[in-house]
Amino acid sequence: MKVLFGIGLVVLILGFVSLFVPIPDRERSGLRVGDVSLGITTQHDEKVSPVVSGAMILGGVGMLIAARSRKT
């Protein structure tokens, strides 16, 4: 039961973190001719969908409740 509680706690924390912390994404575009390379790197941050974050939070809470009910 400790394993289920631990996994539930991790999923719950990741769900809350995914609401606020953006995930960085980098793209590189360029042209290379022989030894010369011209390029541009763009970076933008994307947040996880609130629906996914909510599902992670609900799943974490569900695991915590399941671990607690099996304990008693």
Z-matrix of the N, CA and C atoms (Angstrom, degrees):
N
C 1 1.432
C 2 1.528 1 111.64
N 3 1.311 2 117.39 1 -26.10
C 4 1.454 3 120.09 2 178.48
C 5 1.524 4 110.99 3 -66.95
N 6 1.331 5 116.27 4 -32.64
C 7 1.463 6 119.76 5 179.70
C 8 1.526 7 109.92 6 -66.97
N 9 1.333 8 117.67 7 -45.66
C 10 1.464 9 121.64 8 179.09
C 11 1.529 10 110.65 9 -62.79
N 12 1.317 11 116.84 10 -40.19
C 13 1.467 12 120.90 11 177.25
C 14 1.528 13 110.46 12 -63.41
N 15 1.324 14 117.22 13 -43.70
C 16 1.467 15 121.48 14 -179.82
C 17 1.514 16 112.16 15 -64.20
N 18 1.333 17 117.03 16 -43.88
C 19 1.462 18 120.66 17 178.81
C 20 1.530 19 110.01 18 -65.38
N 21 1.319 20 116.88 19 -41.89
C 22 1.464 21 120.72 20 177.98
C 23 1.514 22 112.16 21 -61.40
N 24 1.315 23 117.09 22 -40.34
C 25 1.459 24 121.67 23 178.90
C 26 1.528 25 110.94 24 -65.48
N 27 1.332 26 116.94 25 -42.51
C 28 1.468 27 121.20 26 179.02
C 29 1.529 28 110.22 27 -64.09
N 30 1.333 29 117.56 28 -44.88
C 31 1.465 30 121.00 29 -179.86
C 32 1.533 31 110.27 30 -63.99
N 33 1.318 32 117.51 31 -39.88
C 34 1.458 33 121.74 32 178.14
C 35 1.526 34 111.09 33 -62.56
N 36 1.310 35 117.65 34 -46.14
C 37 1.469 36 121.80 35 179.56
C 38 1.521 37 110.22 36 -64.38
N 39 1.333 38 117.85 37 -43.49
C 40 1.470 39 120.67 38 178.49
C 41 1.529 40 111.17 39 -63.33
N 42 1.318 41 117.48 40 -34.89
C 43 1.460 42 120.62 41 177.15
C 44 1.517 43 111.89 42 -63.47
N 45 1.333 44 116.87 43 -44.24
C 46 1.459 45 119.79 44 178.25
C 47 1.524 46 111.58 45 -68.30
N 48 1.317 47 117.57 46 -39.89
C 49 1.465 48 121.12 47 -179.81
C 50 1.524 49 110.87 48 -65.43
N 51 1.335 50 116.81 49 -37.86
C 52 1.465 51 119.85 50 -177.66
C 53 1.525 52 112.23 51 -67.60
N 54 1.324 53 118.53 52 -16.94
C 55 1.461 54 121.01 53 175.67
C 56 1.526 55 112.36 54 -71.63
N 57 1.331 56 117.28 55 -29.84
C 58 1.458 57 120.79 56 -171.11
C 59 1.523 58 114.94 57 -113.96
N 60 1.319 59 118.98 58 -26.37
C 61 1.464 60 121.54 59 -173.92
C 62 1.527 61 109.63 60 -98.80
N 63 1.335 62 117.93 61 120.27
C 64 1.460 63 120.15 62 178.74
C 65 1.534 64 111.95 63 -77.38
N 66 1.318 65 115.17 64 155.65
C 67 1.465 66 121.63 65 178.36
C 68 1.526 67 107.65 66 -101.11
N 69 1.339 68 118.76 67 120.30
C 70 1.469 69 120.14 68 -178.28
C 71 1.533 70 111.47 69 -73.39
N 72 1.323 71 115.07 70 145.31
C 73 1.458 72 121.49 71 179.09
C 74 1.523 73 108.15 72 -136.84
N 75 1.338 74 117.17 73 127.95
C 76 1.464 75 121.93 74 -179.48
C 77 1.520 76 109.66 75 -117.82
N 78 1.317 77 114.54 76 139.98
C 79 1.450 78 121.09 77 175.80
C 80 1.518 79 108.54 78 -128.25
N 81 1.318 80 116.10 79 138.49
C 82 1.463 81 120.23 80 179.11
C 83 1.514 82 108.20 81 -120.21
N 84 1.318 83 114.97 82 126.76
C 85 1.454 84 122.14 83 176.29
C 86 1.517 85 107.23 84 -123.60
N 87 1.304 86 115.81 85 142.28
C 88 1.445 87 115.58 86 179.90
C 89 1.511 88 113.38 87 -175.12
N 90 1.306 89 113.60 88 -179.33
C 91 1.455 90 123.18 89 -178.78
C 92 1.515 91 107.41 90 -131.71
N 93 1.307 92 115.79 91 133.73
C 94 1.457 93 120.03 92 178.78
C 95 1.520 94 108.94 93 -127.44
N 96 1.330 95 115.30 94 122.08
C 97 1.460 96 121.66 95 178.93
C 98 1.518 97 107.14 96 -128.32
N 99 1.318 98 116.34 97 107.93
C 100 1.455 99 120.69 98 -178.64
C 101 1.508 100 111.00 99 62.67
N 102 1.334 101 115.98 100 -122.88
C 103 1.460 102 120.48 101 179.93
C 104 1.525 103 112.66 102 -91.26
N 105 1.315 104 117.30 103 -3.66
C 106 1.462 105 121.11 104 -177.56
C 107 1.524 106 109.03 105 -97.30
N 108 1.313 107 114.85 106 133.31
C 109 1.461 108 120.45 107 -179.88
C 110 1.526 109 109.49 108 -131.36
N 111 1.319 110 116.02 109 123.19
C 112 1.451 111 121.87 110 175.69
C 113 1.521 112 106.87 111 -116.87
N 114 1.303 113 115.88 112 130.73
C 115 1.454 114 118.00 113 -178.31
C 116 1.506 115 112.22 114 -157.26
N 117 1.298 116 113.54 115 166.73
C 118 1.447 117 120.90 116 177.31
C 119 1.529 118 107.83 117 -137.36
N 120 1.304 119 115.19 118 138.01
C 121 1.460 120 121.15 119 178.24
C 122 1.518 121 108.28 120 -114.82
N 123 1.309 122 114.92 121 126.15
C 124 1.466 123 119.44 122 177.54
C 125 1.517 124 108.67 123 -113.18
N 126 1.310 125 115.13 124 143.55
C 127 1.454 126 120.58 125 179.66
C 128 1.521 127 108.41 126 -132.14
N 129 1.338 128 115.21 127 133.48
C 130 1.455 129 119.87 128 173.66
C 131 1.521 130 108.29 129 -142.57
N 132 1.301 131 114.35 130 154.06
C 133 1.454 132 120.60 131 -177.58
C 134 1.525 133 109.37 132 -105.97
N 135 1.319 134 115.84 133 136.45
C 136 1.455 135 121.64 134 178.61
C 137 1.522 136 108.90 135 -123.50
N 138 1.314 137 115.54 136 139.54
C 139 1.463 138 120.46 137 176.31
C 140 1.520 139 108.80 138 -95.70
N 141 1.307 140 115.49 139 153.01
C 142 1.455 141 121.87 140 176.95
C 143 1.526 142 107.62 141 -71.55
N 144 1.315 143 116.46 142 146.49
C 145 1.455 144 121.28 143 179.20
C 146 1.532 145 110.36 144 -57.81
N 147 1.329 146 117.31 145 138.89
C 148 1.468 147 119.83 146 177.87
C 149 1.529 148 113.14 147 -60.51
N 150 1.324 149 116.69 148 -26.88
C 151 1.463 150 119.82 149 178.01
C 152 1.528 151 110.12 150 -66.19
N 153 1.328 152 116.56 151 -41.99
C 154 1.470 153 121.04 152 178.79
C 155 1.530 154 109.81 153 -66.78
N 156 1.326 155 116.59 154 -42.82
C 157 1.465 156 120.09 155 178.14
C 158 1.522 157 110.94 156 -61.74
N 159 1.325 158 116.53 157 -42.92
C 160 1.461 159 120.57 158 178.53
C 161 1.518 160 111.94 159 -63.35
N 162 1.333 161 116.55 160 -39.61
C 163 1.466 162 119.98 161 178.06
C 164 1.525 163 110.88 162 -64.78
N 165 1.327 164 117.19 163 -38.52
C 166 1.468 165 120.37 164 177.82
C 167 1.524 166 110.75 165 -66.07
N 168 1.325 167 116.97 166 -40.85
C 169 1.463 168 120.51 167 179.34
C 170 1.525 169 110.40 168 -64.92
N 171 1.331 170 117.01 169 -46.38
C 172 1.462 171 120.05 170 178.54
C 173 1.526 172 111.99 171 -64.02
N 174 1.326 173 116.72 172 -38.98
C 175 1.463 174 119.76 173 177.36
C 176 1.518 175 111.97 174 -64.50
N 177 1.332 176 116.70 175 -41.53
C 178 1.465 177 120.35 176 177.31
C 179 1.515 178 112.76 177 -63.34
N 180 1.333 179 116.13 178 -42.54
C 181 1.468 180 120.04 179 178.04
C 182 1.525 181 109.77 180 -65.18
N 183 1.320 182 116.80 181 -40.49
C 184 1.465 183 120.28 182 178.10
C 185 1.519 184 112.40 183 -61.18
N 186 1.327 185 116.30 184 -41.30
C 187 1.469 186 119.75 185 177.92
C 188 1.519 187 111.65 186 -66.43
N 189 1.335 188 116.80 187 -38.45
C 190 1.463 189 119.83 188 178.40
C 191 1.529 190 110.59 189 -64.74
N 192 1.329 191 116.65 190 -41.41
C 193 1.465 192 120.31 191 178.51
C 194 1.523 193 110.61 192 -66.76
N 195 1.332 194 116.80 193 -41.13
C 196 1.467 195 120.12 194 179.46
C 197 1.525 196 110.90 195 -64.48
N 198 1.327 197 117.20 196 -39.94
C 199 1.460 198 120.22 197 179.27
C 200 1.527 199 111.03 198 -67.09
N 201 1.322 200 115.59 199 -36.23
C 202 1.473 201 119.35 200 -179.24
C 203 1.531 202 111.10 201 -72.58
N 204 1.340 203 117.73 202 -38.83
C 205 1.467 204 119.93 203 -177.83
C 206 1.518 205 111.67 204 -71.85
N 207 1.319 206 118.13 205 -29.56
C 208 1.462 207 120.66 206 176.91
C 209 1.523 208 112.23 207 -74.32
N 210 1.314 209 115.27 208 -24.48
C 211 1.457 210 120.52 209 -177.63
C 212 1.518 211 111.50 210 -70.69
N 213 1.333 212 117.50 211 -35.30
C 214 1.476 213 120.65 212 -176.72
C 215 1.490 214 112.67 213 -85.96
